[in-house]
Amino acid sequence: REINAAAGAQASGRASGGTGASDAPLSNSTAVVVGAQVAPRLTCLRRNMSAIGSPLCKERVHGYALAVSENALANAPLAAACSADISKHCAAVQPGGGRVLDCLERVARTRAQLAPQCAEQVLSQMAAELADPSTSFGLRRDCSVEVSLFCKAAAKGRGLHSWPAPLSNASAGNASDTSRGTLDCLRSHSRALGFRPACAARVASLTRTEMSDSRLMLLGGQLSHCREEAAQLCPNETAASKSLPVAKRYTGLMQCLQAKHAKLPEGACRVKVRSSLRVLAYFPTANSPLLAECRDQFTAYCGAPDGVDLMEDDALLRCLREHRALFTGGCRAKVMSIERMAHNEMDFNAEVSEACAVELRTQCRGVDSRQQLSCLERMGEVRAAKLAPTCSRVLQGFKERAAQSVELMGKVSSVCREDYELLCASASALQHPGASIQCLKDSRGQLRSKDCKAAVLGLMAGASRDSRLDAMLQSQCGRDLFECTRAGVLPGEGRLLKCLKEKLSKLQPSCAAQLRKTVHAEAEDVRVNFEVSKACEAELHHYCASVKPEGALGCLELHLGGSDFGAPCATAVRATMRLALQDYRLHPQGKAAREPTLA
């Protein structure tokens, strides 16, 4: 009866010269309600669509829901509540095609004030679309190709892969859950090759809306499974939530659960909270606490001509990673929290997950999310040809950024916590990439923890092989390294470091001083000397097996004339010793003997 009344109202409008939506309706089932007055019982039916028993009624209500998404003016309560805002902000927008709702959502996103009653109606409309994304006209229009390419399995039985098909009888019981699964699928592939910008923007818009009001979190069930965990881990936030406005009631509670996600036991709550964290990792513009804390600093450093609120997710991710060392206070804490998650677990690393999707699926299948980054790094070291160029480039970028802060190296941060607090706490306050790790390298002789010393030596060995992983060297020797690469020297296998060593006397003072630290460490411990350890593997085993690593270079020097001493090893040892002869500071024994006398 409600639908017939709506159809009659539309027919009456046509008879009197009125017009419906400007865009063609999606199907016959939607045509009967486009442009019609929305009766209260239709709104009720829409909210309770999963409880409707009649397949035909369900199909008609679904058509109605899609129609009001296409033309917001067909939603009489929204049109009435937002009349002034539409006239003020969206007067030039032609009704239909989802344009009016897009305009209102964009106004709300830029922190302009919608009238309270209008904001509630827009929220109600977006909540309905989030509860069942198949009723989102914009999503169906912009993402039909992506659903077909990436999410057929998620949409199976729902007709979503052949949008705009109406509801099927087979999906009556779990239509909403299946449709939300399609939205989650689109989110996870939003950076994939072939994912069109229009669909990516639509998915991002729905995601920002979902995270903007704590009531919308309930639609995804993030909190409905977490009552016991919230009471146990977040008692203060649970108590405080009862006195907060309904729109903010669950925000603090959700943030607390996200911050303590590692302590959550296995189960539905842990899955939901981790899912919400993954959404924020992929869509940082939906991270309201981050934007609130960092708005001024993002505006200063990120070059957002239209304001931070209108930045794209990719642009914001690039900014917070490129300018991480410049952020201060609470903003830095928020950014580093995001960065730690991305570097420690692949589930929260949007860029590498997409760039290396094939490698993760074929070579790291079954590997725990926390070990997948290490799996890819081992592939790059042992079987570089197996990594696609895009994967290799993105992975290298993350390795270089990790080298800028001990906080981003999960193992080092864990095993070196006490030594770091004792020896290098002041380095964490320096806004210089690599300062904290350089402090641990310089203090390696004073480290108390054997595990910490081993981890630091591992970092130094990696930087000896690939100087791009030495943030301080990159900073101090950037111009000279550029000259090396311009001369045709390729990164990796110690080549750039060898190039710098060959022109040590011609380097700028700051670069030469930084390079001396590296060369001294290589002469002191053969484990961090890539050139010698690679060229002399057999000689170290044959002549120096019983010698400690700190004395291995001297051992090799004593046996240079041996009959079994290979030419490549001899060349590498002589090159290291030649540098030591040029400057006593580069030879461990010479430095120890001379400096007390000079003092």
C-alpha positions as CSV (number, residue, x, y, z in Angstrom):
1,R,0.0,0.0,0.0
2,E,2.8,2.4,0.8
3,I,4.5,1.7,-2.5
4,N,1.2,2.1,-4.4
5,A,0.7,5.4,-2.6
6,A,4.2,6.6,-3.6
7,A,3.5,5.6,-7.2
8,G,0.3,7.5,-7.1
9,A,2.0,10.6,-5.8
10,Q,4.5,10.4,-8.6
11,A,1.8,9.9,-11.2
12,S,0.0,12.9,-9.8
13,G,3.2,15.0,-10.1
14,R,3.6,14.0,-13.7
15,A,-0.1,14.9,-14.4
16,S,0.4,18.3,-13.0
17,G,3.6,19.0,-15.0
18,G,6.1,18.0,-12.2
19,T,9.2,16.0,-13.0
20,G,10.9,13.2,-11.2
21,A,14.6,12.5,-11.1
22,S,16.7,14.0,-13.9
23,D,18.7,10.7,-14.5
24,A,17.1,7.6,-15.9
25,P,16.0,5.2,-13.2
26,L,18.0,2.0,-12.7
27,S,15.2,-0.4,-13.1
28,N,11.4,-0.7,-13.2
29,S,11.3,-1.5,-9.5
30,T,13.0,1.8,-8.7
31,A,11.0,3.9,-11.2
32,V,7.8,3.7,-9.1
33,V,9.4,5.7,-6.3
34,V,11.9,8.1,-7.8
35,G,10.7,11.6,-7.2
36,A,7.9,10.4,-4.9
37,Q,7.2,11.3,-1.3
38,V,8.8,8.9,1.1
39,A,6.2,7.6,3.5
40,P,7.3,6.8,7.1
41,R,6.5,3.1,6.8
42,L,8.7,2.8,3.8
43,T,11.6,4.1,5.9
44,C,10.7,1.6,8.5
45,L,10.6,-1.2,6.0
46,R,14.0,-0.2,4.7
47,R,15.5,-0.3,8.2
48,N,14.1,-3.7,8.7
49,M,14.6,-5.2,5.3
50,S,16.3,-8.3,6.6
51,A,13.1,-9.2,8.5
52,I,10.8,-8.9,5.5
53,G,9.5,-12.4,4.6
54,S,8.1,-11.6,1.1
55,P,10.8,-11.8,-1.7
56,L,8.7,-9.4,-3.8
57,C,8.3,-6.9,-1.0
58,K,12.0,-7.1,-0.3
59,E,12.8,-6.5,-3.9
60,R,10.5,-3.4,-4.0
61,V,11.9,-2.0,-0.8
62,H,15.4,-2.5,-2.1
63,G,14.4,-0.6,-5.2
64,Y,13.0,2.2,-3.1
65,A,16.3,2.4,-1.1
66,L,18.3,2.6,-4.3
67,A,16.0,5.3,-5.7
68,V,16.4,7.7,-2.8
69,S,20.2,7.1,-2.9
70,E,20.0,8.2,-6.6
71,N,17.9,11.3,-5.9
72,A,18.1,12.6,-2.3
73,L,15.2,15.0,-3.0
74,A,13.0,11.9,-3.3
75,N,13.6,11.4,0.4
76,A,11.1,13.9,1.8
77,P,12.5,14.1,5.4
78,L,16.0,14.7,4.1
79,A,14.8,17.2,1.5
80,A,12.8,19.1,4.1
81,A,15.6,19.1,6.8
82,C,18.3,20.1,4.3
83,S,16.4,22.6,2.2
84,A,18.4,25.6,3.5
85,D,21.8,23.7,3.2
86,I,21.0,22.5,-0.3
87,S,20.1,26.1,-1.3
88,K,23.3,27.4,0.3
89,H,25.9,24.8,-0.7
90,C,24.4,22.8,-3.6
91,A,22.2,25.2,-5.5
92,A,24.1,24.5,-8.8
93,V,23.9,20.8,-8.4
94,Q,21.4,19.0,-10.6
95,P,19.2,16.5,-8.8
96,G,19.6,12.8,-9.6
97,G,22.7,10.7,-10.1
98,G,23.5,10.8,-6.4
99,R,24.8,14.4,-6.9
100,V,22.9,16.1,-4.1
101,L,23.9,13.6,-1.5
102,D,27.5,13.8,-2.7
103,C,27.4,17.5,-2.3
104,L,26.1,17.4,1.2
105,E,28.6,14.7,2.2
106,R,31.4,16.8,0.8
107,V,30.2,19.9,2.7
108,A,30.2,17.9,5.9
109,R,33.7,16.5,5.2
110,T,35.2,20.0,5.0
111,R,33.9,20.7,8.5
112,A,31.3,23.2,7.2
113,Q,28.3,23.3,9.5
114,L,25.2,21.6,8.2
115,A,22.1,22.3,10.2
116,P,21.7,19.7,12.9
117,Q,18.5,18.3,11.5
118,C,20.1,18.1,8.0
119,A,23.2,16.4,9.4
120,E,21.1,13.8,11.1
121,Q,19.2,13.0,7.9
122,V,22.4,12.8,5.9
123,L,23.8,10.5,8.5
124,S,20.6,8.4,8.4
125,Q,20.9,8.0,4.6
126,M,24.6,7.1,4.8
127,A,23.9,4.7,7.6
128,A,21.4,2.9,5.4
129,E,23.8,2.7,2.6
130,L,26.6,1.3,4.9
131,A,24.2,-1.2,6.3
132,D,23.5,-2.5,2.8
133,P,26.0,-1.0,0.3
134,S,24.1,-2.6,-2.6
135,T,21.6,0.2,-2.1
136,S,24.2,2.9,-2.7
137,F,23.6,4.3,-6.1
138,G,27.1,5.9,-6.2
139,L,28.8,2.7,-5.3
140,R,26.9,0.7,-7.9
141,R,27.5,3.3,-10.6
142,D,31.2,3.8,-9.9
143,C,32.3,0.3,-8.9
144,S,30.5,-2.2,-11.1
145,V,33.7,-3.0,-13.0
146,E,35.8,-3.4,-9.8
147,V,33.2,-5.7,-8.3
148,S,33.4,-7.9,-11.4
149,L,37.2,-7.9,-11.4
150,F,38.1,-8.2,-7.8
151,C,35.0,-9.2,-5.7
152,K,32.9,-11.7,-7.6
153,A,33.2,-14.2,-4.7
154,A,32.1,-11.6,-2.2
155,A,29.1,-10.7,-4.4
156,K,28.2,-14.2,-5.4
157,G,24.5,-14.9,-4.9
158,R,23.7,-11.2,-4.5
159,G,23.8,-10.2,-8.1
160,L,26.3,-7.5,-7.2
161,H,28.8,-8.6,-9.9
162,S,26.1,-7.7,-12.4
163,W,24.9,-4.5,-10.9
164,P,22.2,-3.1,-10.9
165,A,20.4,-6.5,-10.5
166,P,17.7,-6.5,-7.8
167,L,17.8,-8.7,-4.8
168,S,17.4,-12.4,-5.4
169,N,15.4,-14.8,-3.3
170,A,18.5,-16.8,-2.5
171,S,20.1,-13.9,-0.7
172,A,17.1,-12.9,1.4
173,G,18.6,-14.2,4.7
174,N,22.1,-12.7,4.5
175,A,21.9,-9.9,1.9
176,S,23.2,-7.2,4.2
177,D,26.2,-9.2,5.4
178,T,27.1,-10.3,1.9
179,S,26.9,-6.7,0.6
180,R,29.1,-5.4,3.4
181,G,31.5,-8.2,2.4
182,T,31.6,-6.7,-1.0
183,L,32.5,-3.2,0.4
184,D,35.2,-4.7,2.5
185,C,36.6,-6.5,-0.6
186,L,36.6,-3.2,-2.5
187,R,38.5,-1.6,0.3
188,S,41.2,-4.2,0.3
189,H,41.8,-3.8,-3.4
190,S,41.4,-0.1,-3.7
191,R,45.1,0.4,-4.6
192,A,45.3,-2.5,-7.1
193,L,46.3,-2.0,-10.7
194,G,43.1,-1.5,-12.7
195,F,41.1,0.0,-9.8
196,R,39.6,3.1,-11.3
197,P,39.9,6.5,-9.4
198,A,36.1,7.0,-9.4
199,C,35.6,3.7,-7.5
200,A,38.5,4.4,-5.2
201,A,37.1,7.8,-4.3
202,R,33.6,6.3,-3.7
203,V,34.9,3.6,-1.4
204,A,37.0,6.2,0.5
205,S,34.0,8.4,0.9
206,L,31.9,5.7,2.4
207,T,34.8,4.7,4.7
208,R,35.2,8.3,5.9
209,T,31.5,8.5,6.6
210,E,31.5,5.2,8.6
211,M,34.4,6.4,10.8
212,S,33.0,9.9,11.3
213,D,30.3,9.0,13.8
214,S,30.6,6.3,16.4
215,R,27.0,5.1,15.8
216,L,28.0,4.0,12.3
217,M,30.7,1.7,13.8
218,L,27.9,-0.4,15.3
219,L,26.7,-1.3,11.7
220,G,29.9,-3.3,11.1
221,G,29.6,-5.0,14.5
222,Q,33.0,-3.7,15.7
223,L,31.7,-3.2,19.2
224,S,28.8,-5.6,19.6
225,H,31.3,-8.5,20.0
226,C,33.6,-6.6,22.4
227,R,31.6,-6.0,25.6
228,E,33.6,-8.3,27.8
229,E,37.0,-7.2,26.3
230,A,36.0,-3.5,26.6
231,A,35.0,-3.9,30.3
232,Q,38.3,-5.6,31.0
233,L,40.8,-3.6,29.0
234,C,39.1,-0.2,28.8
235,P,37.1,0.3,32.0
236,N,37.6,4.1,32.1
237,E,36.5,4.6,28.5
238,T,33.5,2.2,29.1
239,A,32.4,4.3,32.1
240,A,33.0,7.6,30.3
241,S,31.0,6.6,27.2
242,K,27.8,6.5,29.1
243,S,27.9,10.3,29.6
244,L,29.0,11.3,26.1
245,P,26.8,12.5,23.3
246,V,25.5,9.6,21.3
247,A,27.5,10.6,18.2
248,K,30.8,10.3,20.2
249,R,29.8,7.6,22.7
250,Y,31.8,4.8,21.3
251,T,34.7,6.7,19.7
252,G,37.0,6.7,22.8
253,L,36.1,3.1,23.5
254,M,37.0,2.0,20.0
255,Q,40.3,3.9,20.1
256,C,41.2,2.2,23.3
257,L,40.5,-1.3,21.9
258,Q,42.5,-0.4,18.8
259,A,45.5,0.8,20.9
260,K,45.3,-2.5,22.9
261,H,44.5,-4.8,20.0
262,A,47.6,-7.0,20.7
263,K,46.2,-7.9,24.1
264,L,42.8,-9.0,22.7
265,P,42.2,-12.8,22.9
266,E,41.5,-14.7,19.8
267,G,37.8,-14.4,18.8
268,A,35.3,-12.2,17.1
269,C,36.2,-9.0,19.0
270,R,39.9,-9.3,17.9
271,V,38.9,-9.9,14.3
272,K,36.6,-6.8,14.3
273,V,39.1,-4.5,15.9
274,R,41.9,-5.6,13.6
275,S,39.6,-5.1,10.7
276,S,38.9,-1.5,11.8
277,L,42.6,-0.9,12.1
278,R,43.2,-2.2,8.7
279,V,40.6,0.2,7.3
280,L,42.4,3.1,8.9
281,A,45.7,1.9,7.6
282,Y,44.3,1.9,4.0
283,F,42.3,5.1,4.5
284,P,44.1,7.6,6.7
285,T,41.7,10.4,5.8
286,A,39.1,8.4,7.7
287,N,41.3,8.5,10.9
288,S,39.6,11.4,12.7
289,P,41.9,11.3,15.8
290,L,44.9,11.6,13.4
291,L,43.5,14.5,11.5
292,A,42.4,16.3,14.7
293,E,45.9,16.0,16.2
294,C,47.9,16.7,13.0
295,R,45.7,19.1,11.1
296,D,48.0,22.2,11.4
297,Q,51.2,20.2,10.8
298,F,49.7,18.3,7.8
299,T,48.7,21.7,6.4
300,A,52.2,23.0,6.9
301,Y,54.1,20.1,5.4
302,C,51.7,18.2,3.1
303,G,51.0,20.9,0.5
304,A,47.2,20.5,0.5
305,P,45.8,23.4,-1.5
306,D,42.2,22.4,-0.9
307,G,42.8,21.6,2.8
308,V,43.6,18.5,4.7
309,D,40.0,17.3,4.7
310,L,40.0,17.0,0.9
311,M,43.4,15.2,0.6
312,E,43.5,11.8,-1.1
313,D,44.6,8.9,1.0
314,D,47.7,8.1,-1.1
315,A,48.8,11.7,-0.9
316,L,48.4,11.8,2.9
317,L,50.3,8.5,3.3
318,R,53.2,9.8,1.2
319,C,53.2,13.0,3.3
320,L,53.3,11.4,6.7
321,R,56.1,9.1,5.6
322,E,58.2,11.6,3.8
323,H,57.9,14.2,6.6
324,R,57.7,11.9,9.6
325,A,60.8,13.4,11.2
326,L,59.3,16.9,11.2
327,F,56.1,16.1,13.1
328,T,56.1,16.9,16.8
329,G,54.1,16.3,19.9
330,G,50.9,14.3,19.8
331,C,50.9,14.4,16.0
332,R,54.3,12.5,15.9
333,A,53.0,9.9,18.3
334,K,49.9,9.3,16.1
335,V,52.0,9.1,13.0
336,M,54.6,6.8,14.5
337,S,51.8,4.5,15.8
338,I,50.6,4.1,12.2
339,E,54.1,3.6,10.9
340,R,55.0,0.9,13.5
341,M,51.9,-1.1,12.5
342,A,52.8,-0.8,8.8
343,H,56.4,-1.9,9.4
344,N,55.6,-4.7,11.8
345,E,52.6,-6.4,10.2
346,M,51.6,-6.8,6.5
347,D,47.8,-6.6,7.4
348,F,48.3,-2.9,8.1
349,N,50.6,-2.1,5.2
350,A,48.5,-0.9,2.3
351,E,51.3,-0.1,-0.2
352,V,53.4,-3.3,0.1
353,S,50.3,-5.5,0.3
354,E,49.1,-4.2,-3.1
355,A,52.5,-3.8,-4.8
356,C,53.6,-7.3,-3.8
357,A,50.2,-9.1,-3.9
358,V,51.5,-11.8,-6.3
359,E,54.6,-12.5,-4.3
360,L,52.7,-12.7,-1.1
361,R,50.2,-15.1,-2.6
362,T,52.8,-17.3,-4.3
363,Q,56.0,-17.1,-2.2
364,C,54.8,-16.2,1.3
365,R,51.5,-18.1,1.3
366,G,50.7,-19.3,4.8
367,V,53.3,-17.1,6.4
368,D,52.0,-15.1,9.5
369,S,51.2,-11.5,8.7
370,R,53.9,-10.4,11.1
371,Q,56.6,-12.3,9.2
372,Q,55.5,-11.5,5.6
373,L,57.7,-8.4,5.3
374,S,60.7,-10.5,6.3
375,C,59.6,-13.1,3.8
376,L,59.6,-10.5,1.0
377,E,63.0,-9.2,2.1
378,R,64.6,-12.6,2.0
379,M,63.2,-13.1,-1.5
380,G,64.8,-9.8,-2.6
381,E,68.2,-10.9,-1.2
382,V,68.2,-14.4,-2.4
383,R,66.0,-14.4,-5.5
384,A,65.9,-10.8,-6.6
385,A,64.6,-11.8,-10.1
386,K,61.4,-13.2,-8.5
387,L,60.3,-9.8,-7.2
388,A,58.3,-7.7,-9.7
389,P,59.8,-4.2,-10.3
390,T,56.9,-2.5,-8.5
391,C,57.1,-4.8,-5.5
392,S,60.9,-4.4,-5.3
393,R,60.7,-0.6,-5.5
394,V,58.0,-0.2,-2.9
395,L,59.6,-2.8,-0.6
396,Q,63.0,-0.9,-0.8
397,G,61.3,2.3,0.1
398,F,59.9,0.7,3.3
399,K,63.3,-0.7,4.2
400,E,64.9,2.7,3.8
401,R,62.2,4.4,5.9
402,A,62.6,1.7,8.6
403,A,66.4,2.5,8.7
404,Q,65.5,6.1,9.9
405,S,64.0,5.1,13.3
406,V,64.6,2.3,15.8
407,E,60.9,2.5,16.5
408,L,60.1,1.0,13.1
409,M,62.3,-2.0,13.7
410,G,60.2,-4.3,15.8
411,K,63.0,-6.8,16.7
412,V,65.6,-4.1,17.4
413,S,63.2,-2.0,19.4
414,S,62.2,-5.0,21.5
415,V,65.6,-6.5,22.3
416,C,67.4,-3.1,22.7
417,R,64.8,-1.3,24.8
418,E,66.9,-1.2,28.0
419,D,70.1,-0.3,26.3
420,Y,68.4,2.3,24.2
421,E,66.9,4.0,27.3
422,L,70.3,3.9,29.0
423,L,72.5,5.1,26.2
424,C,70.4,6.7,23.5
425,A,67.3,8.3,25.0
426,S,68.3,11.8,23.9
427,A,68.7,10.6,20.3
428,S,64.9,10.0,20.1
429,A,64.4,13.7,20.6
430,L,66.5,14.5,17.5
431,Q,64.5,15.3,14.4
432,H,67.2,13.7,12.2
433,P,66.4,10.5,10.3
434,G,68.7,7.7,11.5
435,A,69.9,9.4,14.7
436,S,68.5,6.8,17.1
437,I,69.9,3.9,15.1
438,Q,73.3,5.6,14.7
439,C,73.5,6.0,18.5
440,L,73.1,2.3,18.9
441,K,75.8,1.6,16.3
442,D,78.2,4.1,18.0
443,S,77.5,2.5,21.4
444,R,77.8,-1.1,20.3
445,G,80.7,-1.7,22.6
446,Q,78.7,-0.7,25.6
447,L,75.5,-2.7,24.8
448,R,74.7,-5.0,27.7
449,S,72.2,-7.3,25.9
450,K,73.8,-9.9,23.6
451,D,70.6,-10.0,21.6
452,C,70.7,-6.2,21.1
453,K,74.3,-6.3,20.0
454,A,73.5,-9.1,17.5
455,A,70.6,-7.1,16.2
456,V,72.6,-3.9,15.8
457,L,75.4,-5.8,14.0
458,G,72.8,-7.2,11.7
459,L,71.7,-3.7,10.8
460,M,75.3,-2.6,10.2
461,A,75.9,-5.7,8.0
462,G,72.8,-4.8,5.9
463,A,73.9,-1.2,5.5
464,S,77.4,-2.4,4.4
465,R,75.7,-4.4,1.7
466,D,73.3,-1.6,0.7
467,S,74.2,1.9,1.8
468,R,70.7,3.1,1.2
469,L,69.8,1.4,4.5
470,D,72.2,3.8,6.4
471,A,70.0,6.9,6.9
472,M,72.8,9.0,8.4
473,L,75.2,8.2,5.5
474,Q,72.4,9.0,3.0
475,S,71.9,12.3,4.8
476,Q,75.5,13.4,5.1
477,C,76.7,12.0,1.7
478,G,73.7,12.6,-0.5
479,R,75.5,14.7,-3.1
480,D,78.5,12.3,-3.3
481,L,76.2,9.2,-3.6
482,F,74.4,10.9,-6.4
483,E,77.7,11.5,-8.2
484,C,78.4,7.7,-7.8
485,T,75.0,6.7,-9.2
486,R,75.4,9.2,-12.1
487,A,78.7,7.6,-12.9
488,G,76.9,4.3,-13.4
489,V,77.4,2.7,-9.9
490,L,74.4,0.5,-9.1
491,P,73.0,0.3,-5.5
492,G,73.5,-2.9,-3.5
493,E,76.3,-5.5,-3.1
494,G,78.5,-2.8,-1.4
495,R,79.0,-0.9,-4.6
496,L,78.0,2.6,-3.5
497,L,80.0,2.3,-0.3
498,K,83.0,1.2,-2.3
499,C,82.6,4.2,-4.5
500,L,82.6,6.6,-1.5
501,K,85.7,4.9,0.0
502,E,87.6,5.3,-3.3
503,K,87.2,9.1,-3.0
504,L,87.4,9.5,0.8
505,S,90.0,12.3,0.7
506,K,87.8,14.4,-1.7
507,L,84.5,14.1,0.3
508,Q,82.9,17.0,2.2
509,P,84.0,17.0,5.9
510,S,80.6,15.9,7.2
511,C,80.4,13.0,4.7
512,A,83.9,11.9,5.4
513,A,83.3,11.9,9.1
514,Q,80.2,9.7,8.7
515,L,82.0,7.4,6.3
516,R,84.9,6.9,8.7
517,K,82.5,5.5,11.3
518,T,81.4,2.9,8.8
519,V,85.0,2.0,7.7
520,H,86.2,1.8,11.3
521,A,83.4,-0.6,12.1
522,E,84.2,-2.7,9.1
523,A,87.8,-3.0,10.1
524,E,86.8,-3.7,13.7
525,D,84.4,-6.6,13.0
526,V,84.4,-8.5,9.8
527,R,80.7,-9.4,10.2
528,V,79.7,-5.9,9.2
529,N,82.2,-5.7,6.3
530,F,80.1,-7.0,3.3
531,E,83.0,-6.8,0.8
532,V,85.4,-8.9,3.0
533,S,82.8,-11.4,4.4
534,K,81.6,-12.2,0.9
535,A,85.0,-12.4,-0.8
536,C,86.7,-14.3,2.1
537,E,84.1,-16.9,3.1
538,A,86.4,-19.8,2.4
539,E,89.5,-18.1,3.9
540,L,87.7,-17.2,7.1
541,H,86.6,-20.8,7.5
542,H,90.1,-22.2,6.6
543,Y,92.4,-19.8,8.4
544,C,90.4,-18.0,11.1
545,A,87.6,-20.4,12.2
546,S,88.8,-20.2,15.9
547,V,89.3,-16.4,15.8
548,K,86.7,-14.0,17.2
549,P,85.0,-11.8,14.6
550,E,86.7,-8.8,16.1
551,G,90.1,-10.2,15.2
552,A,89.2,-11.9,11.9
553,L,90.5,-9.1,9.7
554,G,93.9,-9.2,11.4
555,C,93.9,-13.0,11.0
556,L,93.3,-12.6,7.3
557,E,96.1,-10.1,7.0
558,L,98.5,-12.5,8.6
559,H,97.7,-15.2,6.0
560,L,97.6,-13.1,2.9
561,G,100.5,-15.1,1.4
562,G,98.9,-18.5,2.0
563,S,98.8,-20.9,-1.0
564,D,95.1,-21.3,-0.7
565,F,94.4,-17.6,-0.2
566,G,92.1,-16.5,-3.1
567,A,92.7,-13.3,-5.1
568,P,89.3,-11.8,-4.5
569,C,89.7,-12.1,-0.7
570,A,93.3,-10.7,-0.9
571,T,92.0,-7.7,-2.9
572,A,89.2,-7.0,-0.4
573,V,91.5,-7.3,2.7
574,R,94.2,-5.1,1.1
575,A,91.5,-2.4,0.2
576,T,90.3,-2.3,3.9
577,M,93.9,-2.2,5.2
578,R,94.9,0.5,2.7
579,L,92.2,2.8,4.1
580,A,93.5,2.1,7.6
581,L,97.0,3.1,6.6
582,Q,95.7,6.4,5.2
583,D,94.1,7.4,8.5
584,Y,95.0,5.8,11.9
585,R,91.4,6.5,13.0
586,L,90.2,3.8,10.6
587,H,92.3,1.1,12.2
588,P,91.0,-0.2,15.5
589,Q,94.5,-1.1,16.9
590,G,96.0,2.2,15.6
591,K,93.2,4.3,17.0
592,A,93.5,2.6,20.4
593,A,97.2,3.1,20.5
594,R,97.4,6.7,19.3
595,E,94.5,8.5,20.9
596,P,95.7,8.3,24.5
597,T,99.1,9.6,23.4
598,L,97.5,12.5,21.4
599,A,95.4,13.4,24.4
